Amino acid sequence: MKCPVCNSESHEILKTKGKNTKEILIKCNECGNTFRETIKIPKMVDCRIIISQFSQSEKKQIKLYPDEILQVGEVLLVDGDEVEITSLENNRGGRVSKSQVSELETIWATSLAGPARVGVSIDYSGRVLSKKVEVERDFQFTVGDVVKMGRAVFRIKSMKTITSKIRKGSALAEQIKRVYGRPASHKDKFQYDLTSKIVENEDID
């Protein structure tokens, strides 16, 4: 909104009234002129959102403004719980990373409520021990860490995150899909014990 006197776009909103159509009283920060603008507020629309948590998915509806722009990675509040957008499906059947709500068919998201579930695979020279653990979302895994998990002690060699595979550095559990390790000596001092965090056993002979 430009000041009708000096054309400045720097302003302060002094007062608003109305619901679907708002009348705004504005003061220009440059020349001090006050003026009114009328803005029509678009009606919110229902948008389908599919929320995943571990292996389960739930369909819900969320009310959004049609001209609102959403993008992958953005966090929304659905029924009081935070969810992170993982994909957007437009009304042409395509998957996009950014879109206006009016052009969306479905929002795909993952729940940020509760712990993160991370896959762990330990390679015993061809025989793989695979388990899943649940840890706090901000729990940090680091390549090189020695970890105890049940009777196994292993060293993290790499990790697969949502966006890439990393062979050095750290990542938070909420970003990790799978941790890969190789057996370590039981004499090695481990940084943490995941035994109590195991939720699924997937031993592969």
Backbone as JSON Lines, residues from 0, in Angstrom:
{"i":0,"aa":"M","n":[0.85,-1.19,0.0],"ca":[0.0,0.0,0.0],"c":[0.88,1.24,0.0]}
{"i":1,"aa":"K","n":[0.61,2.15,-0.93],"ca":[1.4,3.37,-1.06],"c":[0.65,4.56,-0.49]}
{"i":2,"aa":"C","n":[1.41,5.45,0.12],"ca":[0.82,6.69,0.63],"c":[0.39,7.54,-0.56]}
{"i":3,"aa":"P","n":[-0.85,8.05,-0.57],"ca":[-1.33,8.86,-1.69],"c":[-0.63,10.22,-1.78]}
{"i":4,"aa":"V","n":[0.07,10.62,-0.75],"ca":[0.75,11.92,-0.75],"c":[2.19,11.81,-1.26]}
{"i":5,"aa":"C","n":[2.96,10.85,-0.67],"ca":[4.39,10.77,-1.02],"c":[4.79,9.46,-1.69]}
{"i":6,"aa":"N","n":[3.83,8.55,-1.87],"ca":[4.06,7.25,-2.53],"c":[4.97,6.29,-1.74]}
{"i":7,"aa":"S","n":[5.23,6.6,-0.48],"ca":[6.04,5.71,0.34],"c":[5.24,4.45,0.69]}
{"i":8,"aa":"E","n":[5.95,3.31,0.79],"ca":[5.31,2.06,1.18],"c":[5.61,1.72,2.64]}
{"i":9,"aa":"S","n":[6.3,2.64,3.32],"ca":[6.6,2.44,4.74],"c":[5.46,3.05,5.56]}
{"i":10,"aa":"H","n":[4.77,2.19,6.33],"ca":[3.61,2.69,7.04],"c":[3.36,1.92,8.33]}
{"i":11,"aa":"E","n":[2.45,2.43,9.13],"ca":[2.04,1.81,10.38],"c":[0.52,1.69,10.38]}
{"i":12,"aa":"I","n":[0.02,0.5,10.71],"ca":[-1.43,0.3,10.78],"c":[-1.93,0.75,12.15]}
{"i":13,"aa":"L","n":[-2.82,1.74,12.14],"ca":[-3.34,2.3,13.39],"c":[-4.59,1.59,13.88]}
{"i":14,"aa":"K","n":[-5.44,1.14,12.93],"ca":[-6.71,0.58,13.33],"c":[-7.29,-0.26,12.2]}
{"i":15,"aa":"T","n":[-7.94,-1.35,12.55],"ca":[-8.64,-2.17,11.55],"c":[-10.03,-2.5,12.08]}
{"i":16,"aa":"K","n":[-10.98,-2.62,11.17],"ca":[-12.31,-3.07,11.56],"c":[-12.93,-3.84,10.4]}
{"i":17,"aa":"G","n":[-13.86,-4.73,10.76],"ca":[-14.48,-5.57,9.74],"c":[-13.97,-6.99,9.81]}
{"i":18,"aa":"K","n":[-14.72,-7.9,9.19],"ca":[-14.36,-9.31,9.22],"c":[-13.96,-9.79,7.83]}
{"i":19,"aa":"N","n":[-14.95,-9.92,6.93],"ca":[-14.63,-10.37,5.57],"c":[-14.01,-9.25,4.74]}
{"i":20,"aa":"T","n":[-14.41,-8.02,5.03],"ca":[-13.81,-6.85,4.39],"c":[-13.28,-5.95,5.5]}
{"i":21,"aa":"K","n":[-11.99,-5.69,5.47],"ca":[-11.38,-4.89,6.53],"c":[-11.11,-3.46,6.05]}
{"i":22,"aa":"E","n":[-11.48,-2.5,6.87],"ca":[-11.14,-1.11,6.63],"c":[-9.96,-0.78,7.54]}
{"i":23,"aa":"I","n":[-8.86,-0.34,6.94],"ca":[-7.62,-0.13,7.68],"c":[-7.27,1.35,7.7]}
{"i":24,"aa":"L","n":[-6.95,1.84,8.87],"ca":[-6.46,3.21,9.03],"c":[-4.94,3.14,9.1]}
{"i":25,"aa":"I","n":[-4.27,3.84,8.19],"ca":[-2.83,3.72,8.03],"c":[-2.16,5.08,8.21]}
{"i":26,"aa":"K","n":[-0.99,5.06,8.84],"ca":[-0.2,6.27,8.98],"c":[1.12,6.08,8.24]}
{"i":27,"aa":"C","n":[1.44,7.01,7.35],"ca":[2.69,6.95,6.58],"c":[3.87,7.29,7.49]}
{"i":28,"aa":"N","n":[4.91,6.46,7.46],"ca":[6.09,6.7,8.29],"c":[6.99,7.79,7.73]}
{"i":29,"aa":"E","n":[6.79,8.13,6.45],"ca":[7.64,9.14,5.81],"c":[7.1,10.56,6.03]}
{"i":30,"aa":"C","n":[5.82,10.78,5.67],"ca":[5.28,12.14,5.75],"c":[4.24,12.33,6.85]}
{"i":31,"aa":"G","n":[3.84,11.26,7.51],"ca":[2.9,11.37,8.6],"c":[1.44,11.43,8.18]}
{"i":32,"aa":"N","n":[1.18,11.35,6.89],"ca":[-0.2,11.38,6.39],"c":[-0.95,10.13,6.85]}
{"i":33,"aa":"T","n":[-2.23,10.3,7.2],"ca":[-3.08,9.15,7.53],"c":[-4.11,8.96,6.43]}
{"i":34,"aa":"F","n":[-4.34,7.71,6.08],"ca":[-5.3,7.41,5.02],"c":[-5.93,6.05,5.28]}
{"i":35,"aa":"R","n":[-7.01,5.76,4.56],"ca":[-7.74,4.51,4.75],"c":[-7.64,3.63,3.51]}
{"i":36,"aa":"E","n":[-7.6,2.33,3.75],"ca":[-7.62,1.35,2.67],"c":[-8.64,0.28,3.03]}
{"i":37,"aa":"T","n":[-9.32,-0.25,2.02],"ca":[-10.28,-1.34,2.24],"c":[-9.74,-2.6,1.58]}
{"i":38,"aa":"I","n":[-9.64,-3.65,2.35],"ca":[-9.1,-4.92,1.86],"c":[-10.14,-6.01,2.03]}
{"i":39,"aa":"K","n":[-10.38,-6.76,0.97],"ca":[-11.29,-7.88,1.04],"c":[-10.52,-9.13,1.46]}
{"i":40,"aa":"I","n":[-10.92,-9.74,2.57],"ca":[-10.26,-10.94,3.07],"c":[-10.86,-12.16,2.39]}
{"i":41,"aa":"P","n":[-10.04,-12.96,1.69],"ca":[-10.58,-14.16,1.03],"c":[-11.1,-15.18,2.04]}
{"i":42,"aa":"K","n":[-12.13,-15.89,1.66],"ca":[-12.72,-16.92,2.54],"c":[-11.79,-18.13,2.57]}
{"i":43,"aa":"M","n":[-11.63,-18.7,3.76],"ca":[-10.77,-19.88,3.91],"c":[-11.44,-21.09,3.27]}
{"i":44,"aa":"V","n":[-10.62,-21.98,2.73],"ca":[-11.12,-23.18,2.05],"c":[-10.59,-24.42,2.77]}
{"i":45,"aa":"D","n":[-11.3,-25.53,2.62],"ca":[-10.85,-26.81,3.17],"c":[-9.84,-27.44,2.23]}
{"i":46,"aa":"C","n":[-8.74,-27.9,2.78],"ca":[-7.73,-28.57,1.97],"c":[-7.42,-29.92,2.61]}
{"i":47,"aa":"R","n":[-7.33,-30.95,1.78],"ca":[-7.04,-32.29,2.3],"c":[-5.57,-32.42,2.66]}
{"i":48,"aa":"I","n":[-5.32,-32.97,3.84],"ca":[-3.94,-33.21,4.27],"c":[-3.83,-34.65,4.77]}
{"i":49,"aa":"I","n":[-2.8,-35.35,4.33],"ca":[-2.54,-36.73,4.75],"c":[-1.29,-36.71,5.63]}
{"i":50,"aa":"I","n":[-1.49,-37.07,6.9],"ca":[-0.42,-36.99,7.89],"c":[0.1,-38.39,8.21]}
{"i":51,"aa":"S","n":[1.4,-38.59,8.05],"ca":[2.02,-39.88,8.32],"c":[2.75,-39.84,9.65]}
{"i":52,"aa":"Q","n":[2.64,-40.92,10.39],"ca":[3.44,-41.11,11.6],"c":[3.85,-42.57,11.63]}
{"i":53,"aa":"F","n":[5.14,-42.78,11.4],"ca":[5.7,-44.12,11.26],"c":[5.02,-44.83,10.08]}
{"i":54,"aa":"S","n":[4.35,-45.95,10.28],"ca":[3.75,-46.7,9.17],"c":[2.27,-46.38,8.98]}
{"i":55,"aa":"Q","n":[1.73,-45.46,9.77],"ca":[0.32,-45.14,9.69],"c":[0.1,-43.77,9.05]}
{"i":56,"aa":"S","n":[-1.02,-43.63,8.34],"ca":[-1.39,-42.36,7.72],"c":[-2.84,-42.02,8.08]}
{"i":57,"aa":"E","n":[-3.11,-40.74,8.2],"ca":[-4.44,-40.28,8.57],"c":[-4.83,-39.1,7.69]}
{"i":58,"aa":"K","n":[-6.06,-39.15,7.16],"ca":[-6.56,-38.06,6.32],"c":[-7.31,-37.06,7.2]}
{"i":59,"aa":"K","n":[-7.02,-35.78,6.98],"ca":[-7.71,-34.72,7.71],"c":[-7.98,-33.55,6.77]}
{"i":60,"aa":"Q","n":[-8.72,-32.59,7.27],"ca":[-8.99,-31.35,6.55],"c":[-8.4,-30.19,7.34]}
{"i":61,"aa":"I","n":[-7.81,-29.24,6.61],"ca":[-7.26,-28.05,7.25],"c":[-7.77,-26.83,6.49]}
{"i":62,"aa":"K","n":[-8.15,-25.8,7.22],"ca":[-8.64,-24.58,6.59],"c":[-7.48,-23.62,6.33]}
{"i":63,"aa":"L","n":[-7.38,-23.18,5.06],"ca":[-6.31,-22.27,4.65],"c":[-6.86,-21.21,3.72]}
{"i":64,"aa":"Y","n":[-6.15,-20.11,3.59],"ca":[-6.54,-19.08,2.63],"c":[-6.1,-19.51,1.23]}
{"i":65,"aa":"P","n":[-6.97,-19.34,0.22],"ca":[-6.66,-19.83,-1.13],"c":[-5.42,-19.2,-1.76]}
{"i":66,"aa":"D","n":[-5.09,-17.96,-1.35],"ca":[-3.92,-17.3,-1.94],"c":[-2.64,-17.53,-1.13]}
{"i":67,"aa":"E","n":[-2.74,-18.35,-0.09],"ca":[-1.57,-18.65,0.74],"c":[-0.6,-19.55,-0.01]}
{"i":68,"aa":"I","n":[0.7,-19.3,0.15],"ca":[1.73,-20.12,-0.5],"c":[2.31,-21.1,0.51]}
{"i":69,"aa":"L","n":[2.29,-22.39,0.15],"ca":[2.88,-23.43,0.99],"c":[4.11,-24.0,0.31]}
{"i":70,"aa":"Q","n":[5.05,-24.51,1.11],"ca":[6.21,-25.16,0.53],"c":[6.69,-26.31,1.41]}
{"i":71,"aa":"V","n":[7.39,-27.25,0.79],"ca":[7.91,-28.42,1.48],"c":[8.85,-27.95,2.59]}
{"i":72,"aa":"G","n":[8.71,-28.57,3.77],"ca":[9.54,-28.2,4.91],"c":[8.84,-27.26,5.87]}
{"i":73,"aa":"E","n":[7.74,-26.65,5.42],"ca":[6.99,-25.73,6.27],"c":[6.2,-26.52,7.33]}
{"i":74,"aa":"V","n":[6.06,-25.93,8.49],"ca":[5.33,-26.58,9.59],"c":[3.94,-25.96,9.72]}
{"i":75,"aa":"L","n":[2.93,-26.83,9.78],"ca":[1.54,-26.4,9.95],"c":[1.01,-26.92,11.28]}
{"i":76,"aa":"L","n":[-0.02,-26.27,11.77],"ca":[-0.68,-26.71,12.99],"c":[-2.02,-27.34,12.61]}
{"i":77,"aa":"V","n":[-2.17,-28.64,12.89],"ca":[-3.39,-29.37,12.56],"c":[-3.97,-29.97,13.83]}
{"i":78,"aa":"D","n":[-5.15,-29.53,14.2],"ca":[-5.8,-30.02,15.43],"c":[-4.88,-29.91,16.64]}
{"i":79,"aa":"G","n":[-4.12,-28.84,16.71],"ca":[-3.25,-28.61,17.86],"c":[-1.89,-29.26,17.8]}
{"i":80,"aa":"D","n":[-1.64,-30.08,16.77],"ca":[-0.34,-30.76,16.63],"c":[0.43,-30.22,15.43]}
{"i":81,"aa":"E","n":[1.74,-30.12,15.57],"ca":[2.58,-29.65,14.47],"c":[2.86,-30.78,13.49]}
{"i":82,"aa":"V","n":[2.77,-30.47,12.19],"ca":[3.13,-31.42,11.14],"c":[4.04,-30.69,10.15]}
{"i":83,"aa":"E","n":[4.95,-31.43,9.54],"ca":[5.86,-30.85,8.55],"c":[5.49,-31.31,7.15]}
{"i":84,"aa":"I","n":[5.35,-30.38,6.23],"ca":[4.99,-30.71,4.85],"c":[6.14,-31.46,4.19]}
{"i":85,"aa":"T","n":[5.84,-32.63,3.62],"ca":[6.86,-33.43,2.92],"c":[6.67,-33.41,1.42]}
{"i":86,"aa":"S","n":[5.44,-33.14,0.96],"ca":[5.17,-33.09,-0.48],"c":[3.84,-32.37,-0.71]}
{"i":87,"aa":"L","n":[3.71,-31.77,-1.88],"ca":[2.49,-31.08,-2.27],"c":[2.01,-31.62,-3.61]}
{"i":88,"aa":"E","n":[0.75,-32.03,-3.68],"ca":[0.17,-32.54,-4.92],"c":[-0.81,-31.51,-5.47]}
{"i":89,"aa":"N","n":[-0.53,-31.01,-6.68],"ca":[-1.41,-29.99,-7.24],"c":[-2.61,-30.62,-7.94]}
{"i":90,"aa":"N","n":[-3.54,-29.78,-8.37],"ca":[-4.77,-30.3,-8.97],"c":[-4.58,-30.82,-10.39]}
{"i":91,"aa":"R","n":[-3.33,-30.86,-10.85],"ca":[-3.01,-31.47,-12.15],"c":[-2.34,-32.83,-11.97]}
{"i":92,"aa":"G","n":[-2.26,-33.27,-10.69],"ca":[-1.69,-34.58,-10.4],"c":[-0.19,-34.6,-10.25]}
{"i":93,"aa":"G","n":[0.44,-33.43,-10.24],"ca":[1.89,-33.38,-10.12],"c":[2.34,-33.11,-8.7]}
{"i":94,"aa":"R","n":[3.56,-33.54,-8.38],"ca":[4.15,-33.27,-7.07],"c":[5.08,-32.06,-7.2]}
{"i":95,"aa":"V","n":[4.89,-31.07,-6.34],"ca":[5.68,-29.85,-6.41],"c":[6.22,-29.52,-5.01]}
{"i":96,"aa":"S","n":[7.23,-28.67,-4.97],"ca":[7.81,-28.3,-3.68],"c":[7.2,-27.01,-3.14]}
{"i":97,"aa":"K","n":[6.47,-26.28,-4.0],"ca":[5.88,-25.01,-3.59],"c":[4.63,-24.76,-4.41]}
{"i":98,"aa":"S","n":[3.57,-24.27,-3.77],"ca":[2.33,-24.05,-4.51],"c":[1.39,-23.13,-3.73]}
{"i":99,"aa":"Q","n":[0.52,-22.48,-4.48],"ca":[-0.57,-21.72,-3.89],"c":[-1.66,-22.7,-3.49]}
{"i":100,"aa":"V","n":[-2.31,-22.43,-2.36],"ca":[-3.32,-23.35,-1.83],"c":[-4.44,-23.62,-2.84]}
{"i":101,"aa":"S","n":[-4.85,-22.61,-3.58],"ca":[-5.95,-22.77,-4.55],"c":[-5.63,-23.77,-5.64]}
{"i":102,"aa":"E","n":[-4.35,-24.1,-5.82],"ca":[-3.95,-25.04,-6.87],"c":[-3.62,-26.43,-6.32]}
{"i":103,"aa":"L","n":[-3.87,-26.62,-5.02],"ca":[-3.51,-27.89,-4.38],"c":[-4.67,-28.87,-4.33]}
{"i":104,"aa":"E","n":[-4.32,-30.15,-4.48],"ca":[-5.26,-31.25,-4.31],"c":[-5.05,-31.89,-2.93]}
{"i":105,"aa":"T","n":[-3.78,-32.13,-2.58],"ca":[-3.46,-32.8,-1.32],"c":[-2.14,-32.29,-0.76]}
{"i":106,"aa":"I","n":[-2.13,-32.11,0.55],"ca":[-0.89,-31.81,1.27],"c":[-0.44,-33.1,1.95]}
{"i":107,"aa":"W","n":[0.81,-33.49,1.75],"ca":[1.38,-34.66,2.42],"c":[2.31,-34.16,3.52]}
{"i":108,"aa":"A","n":[2.16,-34.72,4.72],"ca":[2.94,-34.23,5.85],"c":[3.28,-35.36,6.8]}
{"i":109,"aa":"T","n":[4.26,-35.09,7.66],"ca":[4.63,-36.06,8.7],"c":[4.43,-35.41,10.06]}
{"i":110,"aa":"S","n":[3.95,-36.18,11.0],"ca":[3.67,-35.66,12.32],"c":[4.96,-35.36,13.08]}
{"i":111,"aa":"L","n":[4.96,-34.23,13.78],"ca":[6.1,-33.87,14.62],"c":[5.8,-34.15,16.09]}
{"i":112,"aa":"A","n":[4.66,-34.79,16.35],"ca":[4.3,-35.14,17.72],"c":[4.95,-36.46,18.1]}
{"i":113,"aa":"G","n":[5.43,-36.56,19.31],"ca":[6.02,-37.81,19.77],"c":[7.44,-38.0,19.29]}
{"i":114,"aa":"P","n":[8.03,-39.16,19.56],"ca":[9.43,-39.42,19.2],"c":[9.62,-39.67,17.71]}
{"i":115,"aa":"A","n":[10.89,-39.67,17.3],"ca":[11.24,-40.02,15.92],"c":[11.59,-41.51,15.87]}
{"i":116,"aa":"R","n":[11.24,-42.16,14.77],"ca":[11.57,-43.57,14.59],"c":[12.67,-43.67,13.54]}
{"i":117,"aa":"V","n":[13.78,-44.3,13.92],"ca":[14.96,-44.38,13.05],"c":[15.34,-45.84,12.82]}
{"i":118,"aa":"G","n":[15.61,-46.19,11.58],"ca":[16.08,-47.53,11.26],"c":[17.58,-47.63,11.53]}
{"i":119,"aa":"V","n":[18.02,-48.79,12.01],"ca":[19.44,-49.04,12.27],"c":[19.83,-50.36,11.61]}
{"i":120,"aa":"S","n":[20.85,-50.33,10.76],"ca":[21.33,-51.55,10.1],"c":[22.81,-51.74,10.39]}
{"i":121,"aa":"I","n":[23.15,-52.93,10.88],"ca":[24.54,-53.26,11.19],"c":[24.97,-54.38,10.25]}
{"i":122,"aa":"D","n":[26.03,-54.15,9.51],"ca":[26.5,-55.1,8.5],"c":[27.59,-55.99,9.09]}
{"i":123,"aa":"Y","n":[27.25,-57.29,9.28],"ca":[28.21,-58.28,9.75],"c":[28.76,-59.04,8.55]}
{"i":124,"aa":"S","n":[29.49,-58.35,7.7],"ca":[30.11,-58.95,6.5],"c":[29.1,-59.73,5.68]}
{"i":125,"aa":"G","n":[27.99,-59.11,5.36],"ca":[26.98,-59.73,4.51],"c":[25.7,-60.07,5.24]}
{"i":126,"aa":"R","n":[25.81,-60.39,6.55],"ca":[24.6,-60.61,7.35],"c":[24.24,-59.3,8.03]}
{"i":127,"aa":"V","n":[23.02,-58.86,7.81],"ca":[22.61,-57.54,8.31],"c":[21.63,-57.69,9.46]}
{"i":128,"aa":"L","n":[21.95,-57.03,10.56],"ca":[21.04,-56.94,11.69],"c":[20.31,-55.6,11.56]}
{"i":129,"aa":"S","n":[18.99,-55.66,11.45],"ca":[18.21,-54.44,11.22],"c":[17.16,-54.27,12.3]}
{"i":130,"aa":"K","n":[17.14,-53.09,12.92],"ca":[16.18,-52.79,13.97],"c":[15.66,-51.36,13.78]}
{"i":131,"aa":"K","n":[14.61,-51.06,14.5],"ca":[14.11,-49.68,14.54],"c":[14.07,-49.22,15.98]}
{"i":132,"aa":"V","n":[14.45,-47.97,16.18],"ca":[14.46,-47.41,17.53],"c":[13.66,-46.11,17.54]}
{"i":133,"aa":"E","n":[13.11,-45.79,18.69],"ca":[12.41,-44.53,18.88],"c":[13.18,-43.68,19.88]}
{"i":134,"aa":"V","n":[13.55,-42.48,19.43],"ca":[14.31,-41.55,20.28],"c":[13.68,-40.16,20.17]}
{"i":135,"aa":"E","n":[14.1,-39.26,21.04],"ca":[13.62,-37.89,20.97],"c":[13.99,-37.28,19.63]}
{"i":136,"aa":"R","n":[13.13,-36.42,19.12],"ca":[13.33,-35.86,17.78],"c":[14.63,-35.07,17.66]}
{"i":137,"aa":"D","n":[15.09,-34.48,18.77],"ca":[16.32,-33.69,18.73],"c":[17.55,-34.49,19.16]}
{"i":138,"aa":"F","n":[17.39,-35.83,19.28],"ca":[18.53,-36.68,19.6],"c":[19.51,-36.64,18.44]}
{"i":139,"aa":"Q","n":[20.78,-36.48,18.73],"ca":[21.78,-36.3,17.68],"c":[22.64,-37.55,17.49]}
{"i":140,"aa":"F","n":[22.69,-38.04,16.25],"ca":[23.58,-39.13,15.86],"c":[24.78,-38.53,15.13]}
{"i":141,"aa":"T","n":[25.96,-39.11,15.36],"ca":[27.17,-38.62,14.72],"c":[27.94,-39.78,14.11]}
{"i":142,"aa":"V","n":[28.38,-39.6,12.87],"ca":[29.2,-40.62,12.22],"c":[30.47,-40.81,13.05]}
{"i":143,"aa":"G","n":[30.79,-42.06,13.36],"ca":[31.94,-42.36,14.19],"c":[31.57,-42.75,15.61]}
{"i":144,"aa":"D","n":[30.34,-42.44,16.03],"ca":[29.89,-42.81,17.36],"c":[29.89,-44.33,17.53]}
{"i":145,"aa":"V","n":[30.26,-44.78,18.72],"ca":[30.13,-46.2,19.07],"c":[28.85,-46.33,19.89]}
{"i":146,"aa":"V","n":[28.0,-47.27,19.47],"ca":[26.65,-47.38,20.04],"c":[26.39,-48.81,20.5]}
{"i":147,"aa":"K","n":[25.72,-48.96,21.62],"ca":[25.27,-50.27,22.1],"c":[23.79,-50.4,21.79]}
{"i":148,"aa":"M","n":[23.38,-51.54,21.27],"ca":[21.98,-51.79,20.97],"c":[21.71,-53.27,21.2]}
{"i":149,"aa":"G","n":[21.11,-53.59,22.33],"ca":[20.96,-54.99,22.69],"c":[22.32,-55.61,22.94]}
{"i":150,"aa":"R","n":[22.58,-56.74,22.31],"ca":[23.87,-57.39,22.45],"c":[24.9,-56.87,21.47]}
{"i":151,"aa":"A","n":[24.46,-56.02,20.54],"ca":[25.35,-55.5,19.51],"c":[26.02,-54.2,19.95]}
{"i":152,"aa":"V","n":[27.28,-54.08,19.59],"ca":[28.02,-52.82,19.74],"c":[28.56,-52.48,18.36]}
{"i":153,"aa":"F","n":[28.26,-51.3,17.88],"ca":[28.65,-50.96,16.51],"c":[29.09,-49.5,16.42]}
{"i":154,"aa":"R","n":[29.81,-49.21,15.33],"ca":[30.25,-47.85,15.05],"c":[29.47,-47.32,13.84]}
{"i":155,"aa":"I","n":[28.93,-46.13,13.96],"ca":[28.17,-45.54,12.86],"c":[29.11,-45.17,11.72]}
{"i":156,"aa":"K","n":[28.83,-45.71,10.52],"ca":[29.65,-45.45,9.34],"c":[29.02,-44.4,8.43]}
{"i":157,"aa":"S","n":[27.69,-44.38,8.36],"ca":[26.99,-43.41,7.52],"c":[25.53,-43.33,7.96]}
{"i":158,"aa":"M","n":[24.84,-42.34,7.43],"ca":[23.42,-42.15,7.75],"c":[22.67,-41.67,6.51]}
{"i":159,"aa":"K","n":[21.45,-42.14,6.38],"ca":[20.59,-41.67,5.29],"c":[19.56,-40.73,5.89]}
{"i":160,"aa":"T","n":[19.61,-39.47,5.47],"ca":[18.65,-38.49,5.97],"c":[17.52,-38.33,4.95]}
{"i":161,"aa":"I","n":[16.62,-37.44,5.24],"ca":[15.5,-37.19,4.33],"c":[15.99,-36.7,2.97]}
{"i":162,"aa":"T","n":[17.1,-35.97,2.98],"ca":[17.57,-35.34,1.73],"c":[18.81,-35.98,1.12]}
{"i":163,"aa":"S","n":[19.63,-36.67,1.92],"ca":[20.89,-37.19,1.37],"c":[21.48,-38.28,2.25]}
{"i":164,"aa":"K","n":[22.61,-38.84,1.78],"ca":[23.35,-39.81,2.59],"c":[24.63,-39.13,3.04]}
{"i":165,"aa":"I","n":[24.91,-39.19,4.34],"ca":[26.08,-38.5,4.86],"c":[27.06,-39.51,5.45]}
{"i":166,"aa":"R","n":[28.36,-39.22,5.25],"ca":[29.42,-40.11,5.74],"c":[30.3,-39.42,6.78]}
{"i":167,"aa":"K","n":[29.96,-38.19,7.12],"ca":[30.65,-37.49,8.2],"c":[29.71,-36.45,8.79]}
{"i":168,"aa":"G","n":[29.99,-36.07,10.03],"ca":[29.15,-35.07,10.67],"c":[28.0,-35.67,11.45]}
{"i":169,"aa":"S","n":[27.05,-34.81,11.81],"ca":[25.93,-35.2,12.67],"c":[24.59,-34.86,12.04]}
{"i":170,"aa":"A","n":[23.54,-35.45,12.57],"ca":[22.17,-35.14,12.13],"c":[21.22,-35.45,13.27]}
{"i":171,"aa":"L","n":[20.11,-34.73,13.29],"ca":[19.08,-34.97,14.3],"c":[18.2,-36.15,13.89]}
{"i":172,"aa":"A","n":[17.69,-36.85,14.89],"ca":[16.88,-38.04,14.63],"c":[15.68,-37.75,13.73]}
{"i":173,"aa":"E","n":[15.07,-36.57,13.89],"ca":[13.89,-36.24,13.08],"c":[14.21,-36.12,11.59]}
{"i":174,"aa":"Q","n":[15.5,-35.98,11.25],"ca":[15.91,-35.86,9.85],"c":[16.46,-37.18,9.29]}
{"i":175,"aa":"I","n":[16.66,-38.17,10.15],"ca":[17.32,-39.42,9.74],"c":[16.31,-40.52,9.43]}
{"i":176,"aa":"K","n":[16.52,-41.19,8.3],"ca":[15.69,-42.34,7.97],"c":[16.37,-43.64,8.42]}
{"i":177,"aa":"R","n":[17.7,-43.71,8.24],"ca":[18.4,-44.95,8.63],"c":[19.86,-44.65,8.99]}
{"i":178,"aa":"V","n":[20.32,-45.36,10.02],"ca":[21.71,-45.3,10.45],"c":[22.39,-46.61,10.05]}
{"i":179,"aa":"Y","n":[23.58,-46.52,9.44],"ca":[24.32,-47.71,9.01],"c":[25.59,-47.85,9.86]}
{"i":180,"aa":"G","n":[25.85,-49.08,10.31],"ca":[27.02,-49.29,11.14],"c":[27.72,-50.61,10.86]}
{"i":181,"aa":"R","n":[28.92,-50.73,11.43],"ca":[29.68,-51.98,11.38],"c":[30.06,-52.36,12.8]}
{"i":182,"aa":"P","n":[30.22,-53.66,13.07],"ca":[30.51,-54.11,14.44],"c":[31.74,-53.44,15.02]}
{"i":183,"aa":"A","n":[31.67,-53.1,16.28],"ca":[32.81,-52.57,17.02],"c":[33.16,-53.55,18.12]}
{"i":184,"aa":"S","n":[34.31,-53.4,18.71],"ca":[34.72,-54.28,19.81],"c":[33.91,-53.93,21.06]}
{"i":185,"aa":"H","n":[33.56,-54.96,21.8],"ca":[32.83,-54.76,23.05],"c":[33.7,-54.05,24.08]}
{"i":186,"aa":"K","n":[35.01,-53.97,23.8],"ca":[35.92,-53.25,24.68],"c":[35.85,-51.75,24.42]}
{"i":187,"aa":"D","n":[35.33,-51.36,23.23],"ca":[35.22,-49.93,22.91],"c":[34.18,-49.28,23.8]}
{"i":188,"aa":"K","n":[34.46,-48.1,24.23],"ca":[33.51,-47.36,25.08],"c":[32.42,-46.77,24.19]}
{"i":189,"aa":"F","n":[31.16,-47.14,24.48],"ca":[30.07,-46.63,23.64],"c":[29.55,-45.3,24.19]}
{"i":190,"aa":"Q","n":[29.08,-44.44,23.24],"ca":[28.58,-43.11,23.63],"c":[27.17,-43.15,24.22]}
{"i":191,"aa":"Y","n":[26.37,-44.1,23.72],"ca":[25.01,-44.21,24.23],"c":[24.46,-45.6,23.97]}
{"i":192,"aa":"D","n":[23.43,-45.94,24.74],"ca":[22.83,-47.27,24.69],"c":[21.39,-47.14,24.19]}
{"i":193,"aa":"L","n":[21.09,-47.76,23.05],"ca":[19.76,-47.68,22.45],"c":[18.89,-48.89,22.77]}
{"i":194,"aa":"T","n":[19.37,-49.76,23.64],"ca":[18.65,-51.01,23.92],"c":[17.2,-50.77,24.32]}
{"i":195,"aa":"S","n":[16.98,-49.82,25.2],"ca":[15.61,-49.57,25.69],"c":[14.74,-48.84,24.66]}
{"i":196,"aa":"K","n":[15.39,-48.39,23.56],"ca":[14.68,-47.63,22.53],"c":[14.19,-48.51,21.37]}
{"i":197,"aa":"I","n":[14.54,-49.82,21.41],"ca":[14.16,-50.7,20.3],"c":[12.66,-50.92,20.29]}
{"i":198,"aa":"V","n":[12.04,-50.73,19.11],"ca":[10.6,-50.95,18.99],"c":[10.27,-52.03,17.97]}
{"i":199,"aa":"E","n":[11.19,-52.3,17.06],"ca":[10.98,-53.35,16.06],"c":[12.27,-54.09,15.81]}
{"i":200,"aa":"N","n":[12.2,-55.41,15.74],"ca":[13.34,-56.23,15.39],"c":[13.14,-56.8,14.0]}
{"i":201,"aa":"E","n":[14.14,-56.63,13.16],"ca":[14.04,-57.12,11.79],"c":[15.32,-57.88,11.43]}
{"i":202,"aa":"D","n":[15.64,-58.87,12.24],"ca":[16.89,-59.62,12.01],"c":[16.86,-60.29,10.63]}
{"i":203,"aa":"I","n":[17.93,-60.11,9.91],"ca":[18.05,-60.72,8.58],"c":[19.22,-61.66,8.6]}
{"i":204,"aa":"D","n":[18.98,-62.93,8.36],"ca":[20.05,-63.93,8.37],"c":[20.75,-63.99,7.03]}
